[in-house]
């Protein structure tokens, strides 16, 4: 298999393509890099072509599309009219933009450079292409092409249309973005275990969590929450002469880059799969 270089020091996701040397077989991968304190977490996942995080859809009835990564001219895909194909970056460390050309009757137009970061924005471009008229002579004409990037779950679908379009086809206007953020920071929470074996109630154990940070975020169909407890103290009060009156306590702090490592830190990201192109994942770090 042949692929380009990948920068694993940059947090985030990268979609890249591996191909055989003869370009006959392609495989699509997604690399997730997360940086936590001094640790680097990397998750590599192979994806089915239908579930690749970049999809190109050609809705131009009169021509095909030739698509390649900007600056990588030796690897391109041909998306026929009314066809949908997966795409990934052959060189993820280079600029992640698309170069698209229209193909009509074996003629190739001038290029369109597309960015995948402009979500739900319809753009119109004019490309030049040579055509043959009824007399048999060639002439150069301008063709109007519109395109937009639609985000469905984690998948970005780039749709191309003939002519000028001002509205995104298939966009559900009733769907509104929902965002919710709840964050709380509690200085300490104490729990006492009280014995009722006798008429006089006695405390047999005391548990203290200090401090507790809870964050809950819901945005773009992603549910994220984090629970962080810096210290945990457990006192044994079952007997006045207990051999170990303090069962658990932070003897000393371990510092990394000037910050105390928490006793417990749980981060969870959940995405529910609502559409066939959505990506369902459950990500838990602690």
N, C-alpha and C positions, 0 to 999 in steps of 0.2 A: 504494500500500500504506500501511497505517496501523499504527503500533506505538507503544509507550511509550518513555520515556527509559531509558538503560542507563548504569550506573556502570562505566566502564572503568578506574577507578583501583584497584578492589578485585581482588586476585588470586583466581583460581578460575574456575569454570564457571557460565554462566548460560544457561538455556533460555528463549527468548522466541518470541513468536508475531507474525507479520505477517499482517494481513487486509486485504482490499479494504474500501472504505467501506460497501459493502452487505452485508459479512460472508459473502459467497457463496464466497469463496476464501480458504484459509488456508495458510500456509507456516510450517514449523518450522525454527528455527535454534538452533545451539549456539555460544556465544562463550566461548573459553578465553583467559584473561588470565594471563600469567606475568611476574613481576618478577625481573629478574636484574641485580644491582648498580644501575646508573643506567638500564638499558634496560627498556622495557615491550614484551613480545611479545604480540600479539593474533592469534588464529586464529578465523576465522568460517567455520562449516560449515553448509550447508543439509542437512537430513535428510529422508529419506522418512518419511511418516507412520507406517509400520510400524516404523521404526527410531528414532523420537523417544525421548528419554531419560526421558520421563514417560508412562506408560500407565495408563489407568483401565479396570478390568474390573468389569462389573456381573453378579454371580451371584445377584441377587435375582429370583426367577421371577415375582413378582407386581407389579413396579413398575419404572419407569425412574428415572434419576438426573439431576438438574440440577446441573451443576458449574461453578463460577466461582472466580476468584482472590479472596482476601479483600480487600475494599475496592474491587473492580472489578465492579460489578453490571451494567454495560451489555454485558458480553461473557460468555456462558455456553455450555456444551456440554450436549447431552442424550445420555446414554448409555442406550440401551435395554437391556432385560433380556437376559442372555446375550450381551452385546456388549462389544467392547473397542475403545476409542478413544484416540488420542494426545492429549496435553495439553501446553501450554506457557504461560508467564507472559505476559500481555498488558502488564503493567507490572512488569518485572523489578526496578526500584528500590524497589518497594513490598514489603510483607510477603509472603513466599512461602508462603502457606498456602492450603488448599483449603476452599471452602464448598460443602457437599454437601446437597442436599434430595431427599427421596424423592417421586416423583410416582406417584399411584395414582388412576385414573379422573378425570383433570383436576384433582385436588386436590394441593396442594403442602404438604409437611410443614415442621416447624421445621428449623433448619439444624444441621449437624454441621461443626465446624471441625477439619480434619485437618492434621497436620504430617507432612511427608515425611521427617523426620529419625529417626523411631522405626522402625528396621528390624527386621523379624521379630517384631513385638509385636502380638498380637491385642488389639484394643480393642473394647469394647461400648458403644453409645450408645442412648438412648431418644429417639425423635422423636414429636411429636404431629401427627396428621393427621385431617382430617374425613372421615368415611365415611357412607354412606347405608345404614340398616338395612332390613329387609324391610317395615317399615311406611311407608317413604318419608321418614322424618325423619332429619335429620343429627345426628351425634354425633361427639365428638372422642375418638379412641382413641390409645393409645401403642403404637408399633411398635419392636421391638428390631432394631437393625442392628449387625453386627460388621464390622470392616474391619482390614486389615493392609497394611503396605508391604513388598514383597519386592524385594530387590536382585539383579538378574541382569546381571552385567557392570557397565556404567555405567547401565543402565536401571532405573528405579524403577517397579514396577507396584503400584498400589493396588487391592486386591480388596475388594469389598463383598459381604456375605452377609446373608441373612435369619435372624433369631434369634441366639442366643448361641452362639459357637464359642470353644473354648479352645485348639484346635490349628490350626496353619497348614496349610491344605489344599495338597497338592502339594509340601511342603517335604521334601527328602531328608535324613533324619536321619543317614545314613551319611556325608554330606559334612561334614568338619570343617575349620575354618579353619586355613590353613597360613601361617606367618610365618617368614621367615628373614632375618637381618641379619648381614652380614659386612663388617667395616670394618678397614682396615689403613692405617697411616701410616709410610712408610719415609723415614728421614732423607735417604738418597741411594743411588743405584744407579749403579755405574760399569761401563762395558764397554770392554775393550781389544781392539784389532784387532792380532793378532800375525802378522808375516810369517815364513814358513818357507822362503823362497827360498834361504837359505844355512844353513850349519850353525849359525850364531849367530842365535838368534831375536831379532827387534827389534820393538818396538811402533811401529806406523805411525800409529795414531790412538787417541784416547781420548775416549769420550762419557760425560758425567755428567748424570744426571737428579736434581734435588734441589729440594725433597722430592717424594715421590710419594704421593698419597692415592687409595685405591681403596675404593669402597663398593658393596655388592651387597645389594639388598633384594628379597624376594619376599613379597608380601602381597596377599590378595584377588584372586588370579589376575593380578596386575600384576608384571612383572619390571622392576626399575629398577636401573641401575648408573651409576656416575660414576667417571671417571678424571681426576685433576687433577695437572698437573705445573707447579710454580712456575717453575723455571728449567731451561735446557738449555745445557750447555757442551760444545763440540767442540774438541779440541786436535789439531793436525796435527804429528805426530812423525815423519813420513816422512823428514825430513832435518834435520840439525843446523842448517843454514843456510836453513831454510824461510822464504819471504818472509812468509807469514801463519801463524805458529805457533799462533795461536788463531783458529779459523775463526768460531766463534759463541759469544757470551757476553753476559750482561745488562749493558749499559753503564750503565744507570740504571733505577730503578724508577719506574713510573707509578702513582701512588696515586689511588684513588677512595674517598672516605669513610674514609680511614685504612687501607685494605687494598691490598696489592699485587695487581695483575692477574696472573693466572697465564699462563705461556707457552702452556699447552694445558689446556682444560677441556671435557670431553665428558660430557653427561648424556643418557641414553637411557631411555625408558619404552616398554615393549612389553606389550600385552594380546593374548592369544590368544582367538579366537572359538570358544567351545565350544557355545553354544546359539544358536538363531535370533535371540534378542533381545539377545545380547551385541554389544558394539561393539568391533571390532578396530581397533587403531591402533598406529602406530609413530611415536614422537615423539623427534626427535634435535635436541639443541641443543649448539653448540660455540662 
